Amino acid sequence: MYADENVIRIKHEVLYEVAKHAFAGDLEETRDIIPMELIPGPTPQFRCCVYKEREIIRQRIRLAEGKAPGASDDGNVIQVISSACEDCPISSYVVTDNCQNCIGKACINACNFQAISVGDGRSHIDPNKCKECGKCAKACPFNAIAHLKRPCKYSCPVDAITYNELGISVINEEKCIRCGQCIHKCPFGAIGSKTAIVDVIKAIKSEKPVYAILAPATEGQFGEDITMESWKEALKAVGFTDMIEAGLGGDMTTCSEAEEWLEAYKAGEKKTTSCCPGFVNMIRKHYPALADKISTTVSPMCAVSRLVKANNPEAVTVFIGPCVAKKSEVKDQQIEGNADYVLTYSEIRAIMKAKEVKLEPKANTYQEASVYGKRYGNSGGVTDSVLRYMKETDQEVDAKVCKANGAAECKKALLLMKAGKLPEDFIEGMACEGGCVGGPSRFQEVAAAKKSRDTLLAQADDRDITENLKKYDMDSFSMHRSH
């Protein structure tokens, strides 16, 4: 899943340097010095020369500041670092040494675009003419033509990545669902997302109260001894006013979502969930005819943010988790009262490192969400929570739910719904396999984190969803999108 350690190390070093200087207040003065410090030279570490390595660092710094790495900006939170992408092979189909330079020339005869010619000792493919149809590879009797699959392109579930005339990857903003799968698939670290590190640090340094909203998927990501209480203390030490687990928002979302499902079920209508922004982006961009099927209930992130702002309108809210698409939910969907900023685990860790704050083992005592709200981070968690609420409120119905786990299953379910052939009543869509715990910016692989997560959730109080929400003023804000 993840790029190699060198790529991760460079990413984290840049994020840390930006965070450190943002806290010091001298980022403007040191921005051009950071590349020289990280790449002192004269010998290059990974690229052709130190000058290229430094240019890549400069573009990474721009991303860390929330800017596009180059001169143009299409508004997408996910961006290609062109200077890093240049090292990727231009042609997807390449003739290997297995070519026997045979007389038959089946490859040349199979190509409809005159992209293959007789070369010196073997056939040659012109990348400027090749349309990547693959007919040459299928025709070759020696299997001498290899298909080089660019990791970014083949990790994209919606075919949003192509190449320009220079072979540099291009993300189609109109197709991209911001899932972030391409980011950690690239072995050159050539794709990244804009960060809100500088803005969050400015908010922390201001006089405004700043609240962290921690994703349910966090439990178990850093081991079973790193609890929500560990995070609460660490984030307050960084400068946050307080931290609230987004699982509480899961409980809030459950109540509203359940009422919507019940109304739709009685009317014979179908609905989809709305808490996964990657899934919502997929519907709006690739299945727009189904947009009215999306639940109007806001995500748990937005629910907690609205709760905080209902009590303190001046508050700044920051969501922290493994999801890149959450940045899109804040920036693109423009939902009133939503979180102001989103940070991934690597970004908050850079901020913590800049303040010399570490996560320390703490007792598992902090809990504001029911176990069902905590399990919003798992595929199927929303369904389990909604059905539980229906049971608690004596509104049980024989509803069938399609738990679409990952982008491929989401696409299949939406195609069936579009064709009027979906056998289930509702779709719970999670763009990442495993749910949020499988997010692209997770700290550990899903399997490695599962044991710790199960241990922590087993220690949580088994409280009812409805009972858990009685202490909150749910009438002080809306649980629905305004548009």
Solvent accessible surface area in square Angstrom, and as a share of the most:
residue,aa,sasa,rsa
1,M,70,0.31
2,Y,67,0.25
3,A,11,0.08
4,D,79,0.41
5,E,146,0.66
6,N,69,0.35
7,V,14,0.08
8,I,47,0.24
9,R,97,0.35
10,I,31,0.16
11,K,26,0.11
12,H,54,0.24
13,E,53,0.24
14,V,3,0.01
15,L,18,0.09
16,Y,50,0.19
17,E,19,0.08
18,V,0,0.00
19,A,0,0.00
20,K,70,0.30
21,H,23,0.10
22,A,12,0.10
23,F,35,0.15
24,A,71,0.55
25,G,54,0.52
26,D,44,0.23
27,L,15,0.08
28,E,128,0.57
29,E,121,0.54
30,T,21,0.12
31,R,54,0.20
32,D,106,0.55
33,I,85,0.43
34,I,1,0.00
35,P,0,0.00
36,M,92,0.41
37,E,104,0.46
38,L,31,0.15
39,I,10,0.05
40,P,93,0.59
41,G,24,0.23
42,P,128,0.81
43,T,102,0.59
44,P,47,0.29
45,Q,86,0.38
46,F,90,0.38
47,R,45,0.17
48,C,104,0.62
49,C,42,0.25
50,V,10,0.06
51,Y,156,0.59
52,K,34,0.14
53,E,7,0.03
54,R,27,0.10
55,E,64,0.29
56,I,8,0.04
57,I,4,0.02
58,R,92,0.34
59,Q,17,0.08
60,R,19,0.07
61,I,2,0.01
62,R,87,0.32
63,L,8,0.04
64,A,1,0.01
65,E,26,0.12
66,G,32,0.31
67,K,79,0.33
68,A,4,0.03
69,P,8,0.05
70,G,35,0.33
71,A,118,0.91
72,S,96,0.62
73,D,80,0.42
74,D,81,0.42
75,G,21,0.21
76,N,0,0.00
77,V,6,0.04
78,I,3,0.02
79,Q,18,0.08
80,V,24,0.14
81,I,0,0.00
82,S,45,0.29
83,S,10,0.06
84,A,0,0.00
85,C,8,0.05
86,E,96,0.43
87,D,58,0.30
88,C,17,0.10
89,P,64,0.40
90,I,88,0.45
91,S,20,0.13
92,S,3,0.02
93,Y,17,0.07
94,V,56,0.32
95,V,11,0.06
96,T,41,0.24
97,D,121,0.63
98,N,86,0.44
99,C,24,0.15
100,Q,110,0.49
101,N,58,0.30
102,C,42,0.25
103,I,173,0.88
104,G,52,0.50
105,K,37,0.16
106,A,35,0.27
107,C,14,0.08
108,I,50,0.25
109,N,115,0.59
110,A,26,0.20
111,C,21,0.13
112,N,89,0.46
113,F,78,0.33
114,Q,136,0.60
115,A,4,0.03
116,I,13,0.06
117,S,57,0.37
118,V,94,0.54
119,G,23,0.22
120,D,151,0.78
121,G,48,0.46
122,R,92,0.33
123,S,6,0.04
124,H,101,0.45
125,I,13,0.07
126,D,38,0.20
127,P,52,0.33
128,N,121,0.62
129,K,98,0.41
130,C,28,0.17
131,K,125,0.53
132,E,57,0.26
133,C,62,0.37
134,G,5,0.05
135,K,92,0.39
136,C,10,0.06
137,A,24,0.19
138,K,173,0.73
139,A,37,0.29
140,C,17,0.10
141,P,94,0.59
142,F,95,0.40
143,N,123,0.63
144,A,1,0.01
145,I,16,0.08
146,A,35,0.27
147,H,66,0.30
148,L,69,0.34
149,K,127,0.54
150,R,7,0.03
151,P,49,0.31
152,C,7,0.04
153,K,41,0.17
154,Y,104,0.40
155,S,20,0.13
156,C,24,0.15
157,P,25,0.16
158,V,15,0.08
159,D,83,0.43
160,A,1,0.01
161,I,3,0.02
162,T,74,0.43
163,Y,46,0.17
164,N,53,0.27
165,E,142,0.63
166,L,120,0.59
167,G,3,0.03
168,I,19,0.10
169,S,4,0.03
170,V,64,0.37
171,I,19,0.10
172,N,61,0.31
173,E,54,0.24
174,E,138,0.62
175,K,79,0.34
176,C,11,0.07
177,I,2,0.01
178,R,5,0.02
179,C,13,0.08
180,G,1,0.01
181,Q,31,0.14
182,C,12,0.07
183,I,10,0.05
184,H,24,0.11
185,K,82,0.35
186,C,9,0.06
187,P,65,0.41
188,F,60,0.25
189,G,0,0.00
190,A,1,0.01
191,I,1,0.01
192,G,7,0.07
193,S,15,0.10
194,K,19,0.08
195,T,12,0.07
196,A,16,0.13
197,I,0,0.00
198,V,20,0.11
199,D,63,0.32
200,V,0,0.00
201,I,1,0.00
202,K,129,0.55
203,A,11,0.09
204,I,24,0.12
205,K,109,0.46
206,S,51,0.33
207,E,181,0.81
208,K,105,0.45
209,P,31,0.19
210,V,2,0.01
211,Y,41,0.16
212,A,0,0.00
213,I,0,0.00
214,L,0,0.00
215,A,3,0.02
216,P,11,0.07
217,A,0,0.00
218,T,4,0.02
219,E,6,0.02
220,G,0,0.00
221,Q,1,0.00
222,F,29,0.12
223,G,18,0.17
224,E,82,0.37
225,D,73,0.38
226,I,19,0.10
227,T,4,0.03
228,M,1,0.00
229,E,38,0.17
230,S,2,0.01
231,W,3,0.01
232,K,34,0.14
233,E,80,0.36
234,A,5,0.04
235,L,0,0.00
236,K,101,0.43
237,A,64,0.50
238,V,2,0.01
239,G,35,0.34
240,F,6,0.02
241,T,64,0.37
242,D,40,0.21
243,M,0,0.00
244,I,22,0.11
245,E,1,0.00
246,A,1,0.01
247,G,0,0.00
248,L,1,0.00
249,G,0,0.00
250,G,0,0.00
251,D,0,0.00
252,M,0,0.00
253,T,1,0.01
254,T,0,0.00
255,C,24,0.14
256,S,14,0.09
257,E,1,0.01
258,A,0,0.00
259,E,78,0.35
260,E,22,0.10
261,W,0,0.00
262,L,6,0.03
263,E,125,0.56
264,A,3,0.02
265,Y,69,0.26
266,K,156,0.66
267,A,65,0.50
268,G,68,0.65
269,E,90,0.41
270,K,58,0.25
271,K,32,0.13
272,T,0,0.00
273,T,0,0.00
274,S,12,0.08
275,C,12,0.07
276,C,16,0.10
277,P,4,0.02
278,G,1,0.01
279,F,0,0.00
280,V,4,0.02
281,N,10,0.05
282,M,0,0.00
283,I,0,0.00
284,R,102,0.37
285,K,67,0.28
286,H,54,0.24
287,Y,17,0.07
288,P,88,0.55
289,A,77,0.59
290,L,11,0.06
291,A,30,0.23
292,D,106,0.55
293,K,60,0.25
294,I,2,0.01
295,S,0,0.00
296,T,54,0.31
297,T,0,0.00
298,V,2,0.01
299,S,3,0.02
300,P,12,0.07
301,M,1,0.01
302,C,0,0.00
303,A,0,0.00
304,V,0,0.00
305,S,0,0.00
306,R,23,0.08
307,L,12,0.06
308,V,8,0.05
309,K,43,0.18
310,A,42,0.32
311,N,115,0.59
312,N,47,0.24
313,P,109,0.69
314,E,107,0.48
315,A,6,0.04
316,V,15,0.09
317,T,0,0.00
318,V,0,0.00
319,F,9,0.04
320,I,0,0.00
321,G,0,0.00
322,P,1,0.01
323,C,21,0.12
324,V,1,0.01
325,A,3,0.03
326,K,15,0.06
327,K,13,0.06
328,S,0,0.00
329,E,5,0.02
330,V,31,0.18
331,K,87,0.37
332,D,56,0.29
333,Q,32,0.14
334,Q,121,0.54
335,I,14,0.07
336,E,123,0.55
337,G,25,0.24
338,N,10,0.05
339,A,3,0.02
340,D,51,0.26
341,Y,63,0.24
342,V,5,0.03
343,L,0,0.00
344,T,4,0.02
345,Y,2,0.01
346,S,29,0.19
347,E,7,0.03
348,I,0,0.00
349,R,77,0.28
350,A,7,0.05
351,I,0,0.00
352,M,6,0.03
353,K,120,0.51
354,A,21,0.16
355,K,85,0.36
356,E,159,0.71
357,V,24,0.14
358,K,159,0.68
359,L,36,0.18
360,E,89,0.40
361,P,79,0.49
362,K,73,0.31
363,A,70,0.54
364,N,42,0.21
365,T,101,0.59
366,Y,26,0.10
367,Q,28,0.12
368,E,37,0.17
369,A,0,0.00
370,S,0,0.00
371,V,14,0.08
372,Y,45,0.17
373,G,0,0.00
374,K,5,0.02
375,R,99,0.36
376,Y,8,0.03
377,G,0,0.00
378,N,49,0.25
379,S,35,0.22
380,G,4,0.04
381,G,3,0.03
382,V,1,0.00
383,T,2,0.01
384,D,65,0.34
385,S,0,0.00
386,V,0,0.00
387,L,64,0.32
388,R,62,0.23
389,Y,22,0.08
390,M,2,0.01
391,K,120,0.51
392,E,44,0.20
393,T,44,0.25
394,D,131,0.68
395,Q,56,0.25
396,E,117,0.53
397,V,44,0.25
398,D,104,0.54
399,A,15,0.11
400,K,101,0.43
401,V,26,0.15
402,C,27,0.16
403,K,97,0.41
404,A,1,0.01
405,N,54,0.28
406,G,1,0.01
407,A,12,0.09
408,A,79,0.62
409,E,84,0.38
410,C,0,0.00
411,K,68,0.29
412,K,134,0.57
413,A,3,0.02
414,L,0,0.00
415,L,100,0.50
416,L,59,0.29
417,M,13,0.06
418,K,119,0.51
419,A,67,0.52
420,G,63,0.61
421,K,146,0.62
422,L,8,0.04
423,P,102,0.64
424,E,42,0.19
425,D,34,0.18
426,F,0,0.00
427,I,0,0.00
428,E,1,0.00
429,G,0,0.00
430,M,3,0.01
431,A,7,0.05
432,C,17,0.10
433,E,129,0.58
434,G,20,0.19
435,G,1,0.01
436,C,44,0.26
437,V,10,0.05
438,G,5,0.05
439,G,1,0.01
440,P,0,0.00
441,S,15,0.10
442,R,21,0.08
443,F,86,0.36
444,Q,48,0.21
445,E,73,0.33
446,V,51,0.29
447,A,87,0.67
448,A,61,0.47
449,A,5,0.04
450,K,118,0.50
451,K,156,0.66
452,S,16,0.10
453,R,8,0.03
454,D,68,0.35
455,T,43,0.25
456,L,1,0.01
457,L,10,0.05
458,A,85,0.66
459,Q,103,0.46
460,A,20,0.15
461,D,83,0.43
462,D,124,0.64
463,R,57,0.21
464,D,58,0.30
465,I,0,0.00
466,T,43,0.25
467,E,101,0.45
468,N,7,0.04
469,L,11,0.05
470,K,149,0.63
471,K,135,0.57
472,Y,39,0.15
473,D,86,0.44
474,M,51,0.23
475,D,139,0.72
476,S,54,0.35
477,F,30,0.13
478,S,63,0.41
479,M,17,0.08
480,H,74,0.33
481,R,38,0.14
482,S,80,0.52
483,H,137,0.61
